[in-house]
Amino acid sequence: MRTASLLAALTAVLTVTTACGSGQAGPAGAQGGKTDITAAMYPLQWLAERIGGPDATVTALTKPGVEPHDLELSPAQVAGIEATGLVVYVKDVQPAVDEAVEQHAAGRGLDVASLVKTIPSSAGEQGEGETGDAAHDPHVWLDPSRMAVIATKLGDRLAEADPAHAKGYRDRAAATVADLTTLDGEMSRGLSGCSSTAIVTSHAAFGYLADRYKLRQIGINGIDPEAEPSPARLAEVAKVAKQEKVTTIFSEALVSPKVAEVLSTEIGAKTAVLDPVESQPANGDYLSAMRQNLSALQTALGCS
Ligand SMILES: [Zn+2]
């Protein structure tokens, strides 16, 4: 297993070397006059591509369809982080990225959670096997209004780093903010006047969404989607979900729905998918994935 991944990494390094040999690659941090941005996970890739536009080259560390929390970096990806102009990431989501930024990109990492008002990890709602040491909940991208703040600040940061293209970055940041503000308005309206406000989710990714739209998240797992909840935690969630007359247990596309299915059978509820948008959706983008989430929430919560 280890040998195989090492071989794959070596192959990746060799491929990059070949590309350099053919004269494609530019100097460190800039490819053909463009700002080089490394995005740790999909929502940040989406932001960086929108705001960077034709003035930036965006490299995504997490490939589509990959659950990002347990991401391991190849030597080629670490080398890319060492050479990039800016790493956009969220601290405490992907330990491998945190470590690589600390060791290889000091001063070039932008932790987007540091740009917005954070909320504590829902420690009281977490079961066993949590990382638990994160002071705040890192899932800031699930609130479009916080995403809009991040968009503006990312635009400013890119404008400062590459003054020749400052207007482009700021204009595209403003257009992104407009789209996020429209989404935020739709979600505010769509999630007011619901008959329930309790959402049971497989991992506690939706704290900021709940914070913004006055919902209450009951996370079966903590911030690690792969953690197995203890029987005691499952029983506790089942009890609360019954009290709250929860109709739907949410699972997510990239994590086994087994736990959600067990729980929904136990309390006689349905299951539905709520996307933490940590990976690139199979179709569409951040905005359309959030609109699908809105629709799933409206059905589950009985919103008029
Ligand atoms: Zn998560």
Residues whose N, C-alpha, C, O or C-beta is under 5 A from the ligand:
A	BS01	ZN	A205 I223
